[in-house]
């Protein structure tokens, strides 16, 4: 394994830890502040599950793929950006990951075990995919990634995105 791929793995682990901590923090905040009723009234989630069609799976994968893909494009161009712009992009990507994780946390805080059942199968894989893309950006800010490394990371991220989408549309424990 190249030093860059090792660096991506370390950075991805940091991204995953941050996403997980943000999710738990948001869920705890909703519960401790007693905002679960208000959150449910705002979110109005149904738990009928998603259609398990190929089209629905592709739609979920495309949605998450846009986020991961945008992050990987940022990783590809990071060496060409000024340090100031790289920091700005880093903050933007961190905000997207944090907001996404907090949204999941709010849902978990609002709905408890029903929300956990809806995300337990796919969320670790989805967060993992987004974290790998984020780790690639973090590493690319330190050292440009080779084409081979970018292809490997993009392929791994795409596979994880597709797996997460399949799990989300086929393996949810939420039921009707």
Buried (B, 14 or more C-beta within 10 A) or exposed (E): EEEBBEBBBEBBBEBBEBBBEBBBBBBEBBBEEEBBEEBBEEBEBEEEBBEEEEEBBBBBBEEBBEBBBBBBBBBBBBEEBEEEEBEEBBEEBBEBBBEBBBBBBBBBBBBBEBBBBBBBBBBBBBBBBBBBBBBBBBBBBEEBBEEEBBEBBBEBBBEBBBBBBBBBBBEBEBEE
